[in-house]
């Protein structure tokens, strides 16, 4: 489980502004430094998602580029999660994006908000968006969420009251439990590398969640479905690049090999496969250095 979160604004008139932190246990265990920001910013110039391993923390972060009026004042925001060593970053991919979008809703207020005020909002966003999706999909949690929605609808107009009554009937018959079941099937299929089946059941869970007026959950599940659909093609492209890199290496074309491994590393980030990302990045860097030395001595 994550231990906390942070958010960094990227204003146009300065390098960065730390908006605030949230620590689950209430005790501050982490602080961003200039060097750490530079590392994050550099990594995010190459990829929307990034994992950074530090001595005491593992940071999974996402850069969100603003649109609309905010773009005149800031280019975007970096939202990071502080993970334990055993946490799987891919679990938080869609929820991290949702949290960033939720912060954009604050609009120009982000630019002038005091840290204490923002941290109160960050706590709410963390509890709403950044806890693992599986916690929100427990049948009792889903049921409570739907009932809360119906209470609001019952105080509305005739149409809203009718929808609320229908929702309550569906909850009584246990339809919300199917969302959890579809999600579990999707997760199991993903572990078995059956991406088509995983995408199918994430989509089924998403559609049912939307019918039950669980909009945030539906969006997260739909994001997971889309990601699963993209995996086979991205993997195929990455495998081809790795094969090309090895062929270039056998032919002593070190520059082309370095470029192919670099692209394979970038694709691994998109796949949230950070072991392969590190492997191909290190190979790419080694070949780039070797190529530069080789070229230097060829000229002599």
N, C-alpha and C positions, 0 to 999 in steps of 0.2 A: 504493500500500500504506500502511496506517496506520503511524504512527511511535510510537504508544504509547496508553496508556489510563489512566483514573483512576476512582475510586469515591468518592461522597460519601454518608454516612449522614445521614438526617433524623430525629434523636432528638426525642422529645416535650419534653424538658427543656432543649433548646438549639436554636439556629438550624440548625447543621450540624456534622458532624465529617468531616474528610477522612480516609478510611480508608487511602488510599495511591495510589501512581503505579506505572506500569510503562513504561519507555522501551526500545524495541527495540534501540537502539544502546548502551544502558547509560548514556548521558549525559543528565542532567536538562535538558530544554529548555523546560519549562513549569511554571508554578505557579499554583494557584488563589488568587485574592484575594477579599476580602469583596464587592467590587463585581461581580466576575465571577459569584460564587455567586448574588448577588441577581438578576442578569440571567437566569441559568439557571433559578432557582427560579420567577421570574415567567413565563418562557416556558413552563415545564412545568405551570404552573397552567392553561394553555390547551390543551396538547397533550402526549401521551405522548412523541412523538419531536420532536427539535428540532435545527436546524443553526444554529450561531453562527459568524460569520466575524470573525476577529480579524486583527491585522496580520500575525502570523507563523504562525497556525494556523487550521484550520477544525475546529470541534468538532461531532461528531454524537453526541447523547446521548439516553438513554432513561430515563424515571422508572418505577420498578417499585414498586407499592404492596404492602406486606407483608400477610400473612394469619397467622392463628394467634397463638401466644404473643408473637411479636415485636411485634405491633401495640400491645401494652401499653407498649412502651418506645420504639418508633420507627415512624414512618408509612411509611417506605420508603427507597429508595436511588436515587441518580442515577448511572448508569454512562456514561462518556463515552469516545469514541475521538478521538484526535488524527489528523486526516487531512491529506494533501497536497492542494494546490489541485486537482489532476486527479482525485482519488478521487471516486467516485460514492457518496454516502451510502446510496442504496437497496440497494446490495450487502450492507450490514451490518445491515439492518433486523432480520431474524429472529435473527441471531447475537448481536446486542446484547441482545435480550430473553432469549435462552438464558443469556448470561453473568450477567445480573441474577438469574435463577432459580437459577443455580448458587451465587451468593453467599448467597441466602436459606437455602440448605441448611445454612449455617454456624450458623444459629439465633442464640441469645442470645450465643454466643461473639463475634459481630460487635461487640457493645457494649463488650467489655473487651479486645479484641485489640490488641496493640501494632502500630504501623504497619509495622515491619520484618517481623513475622510475616505480616501481611495481604498485604504486597507480594510475598512469596514465593508465596502462594496466587493472587494476582492474575496473576502471571506464568504460572502453570499454566493458569488460566482463559483468559487471552489466547491462549496457544498452542493450547488445545483448542477454544475457541469463536470467537475474534474474528478469526483470520486468514480471508481470503476463502474462502467455501465451495468455490469452484472448485479451490483447492489441495487440499482434502480429497477431492475427487472425481476426482483424477487416478488412472487405473487402477492404477498401481503403489502409490500411497498407500492406496487402498481395499483392494487385495489384502493389503498388509502389516497393515492394521487387522483384517481378517477372520481372517487367520492367527493374529494375537495373541489374538483372542477364542477361536479353536479350541484354542489351547494351554491356556487356562484351563479350558475345558470338558473337555478330555481328562483332566484331573486330578480331574474330578467323578464323579458317579454314572453308571449305565448309560445313562440317557436322555440325559444331557448329552454323553456320549461318542458316542452315535449321531448326535446333531445335529451335533457337530463333524465327524464323518466325512462327513456329507452336505454340509456347508458346504465342506469341502475339495474335494469332487468338483465342486461348482458353480463354485468358483474355478478349478479346472483346465480346465473347459469355457468359461471366460471370461465367466461371467454377470455378474460385477462390472463388466465393461466396458460392459454395457448401461446401467448407472446413469449413467455418464459420458455416453454417447450420448444418453440421454433428457434429461439436464440441458442438454447443448449445444443440442438441438432446442428445448427450452423457452426458453433464453436468446435464441436467434435469433428465435423467435416473438415474444418480448417486445419485442425491438428493432424488429420489424416491426409492433408494436402489435396483434398477433393474440393477444388475451388469453385467448380460449377454448382455443386450441391450446397456449399457454404453460402454462395451468393444468392441462390434460390431461397434458402431458408431465412437469411437475413432480410431479404425482400419481403417474404411472407410475414415475418415478425414486424417489419416496418409498416406494411400496409394495414395490418390489424391494429397496431399501436396508433396509427393515424385515425382509424375509424373510432377508436376509443378516446380520442382527443388528448393523446399523450404526444404532443407535437415534437418536443425536444428529443424524446426517445426515438420517435419515428425517424427524425432527421439523422440521428447517430447511426441507427441501424441501416438506413439507406446509404449512408457514407461507407459503412463497412461492406455493403453489397457491391457498391461500385469499385471499391478497392480490390475485392476478391476477383471481380470480373477482369480487372486490369493485370493481375499478377501473372497469368500464363504468358501473355505477350511480352511483358517486361522481362520476365525470366529468360524467355527465348532470345530476346535481343541482347541481354547481358551475357548469356552463354556464348552467343556468336562473337561478341566482342572479346571475350576471354580467349576463345579459340584463335581469333585473329591475332591477338597479342602474342600468344605462344608461337604462332607461325612467323610473325615478324621477328621474334626473339631468335628463333632457329636460323633465320636469314640475316641476323645481326643488324636488323633495322631497329635500333634502340629507340629512336624518336617516335616511330609509329607504334611500337609496343607500349611505350609510356602513355601515349594519347589514348590507346584502346583500353588500357587498364584504368586510366583516369575516368573515362566514360563509364566503364563497368562499375567503378566505385560510386559514381554519381547515381547510377540506376539502382544500386544496392540501397542507397539512402531512401529513394522513392519507395522501395520495397520494404523499408523499415527492417532491413537485414544488416545490422550493424557489425556483425562479425565479418561478413564478406566485404562490407564497405571498408573496414579497417585493413583487411588483407590486400585488397586491390589498390587501396590508397597508398599503402606502404610499398608495394611493388612498383607502382607508378612513380613514386618519389625516388626510389632507388634507381630506376631506369633513367629518369630525368637527370639525376645527378651524374650517372655514368655517361650519358649521352653528352652532357656539357663538357666533362673532362675529356672524353674521347675526341670531341670536335676541337677542343683547345689544343691538344697535342698533334692532331692531324695538320694543323696550320703551321706547326713549327718545322 
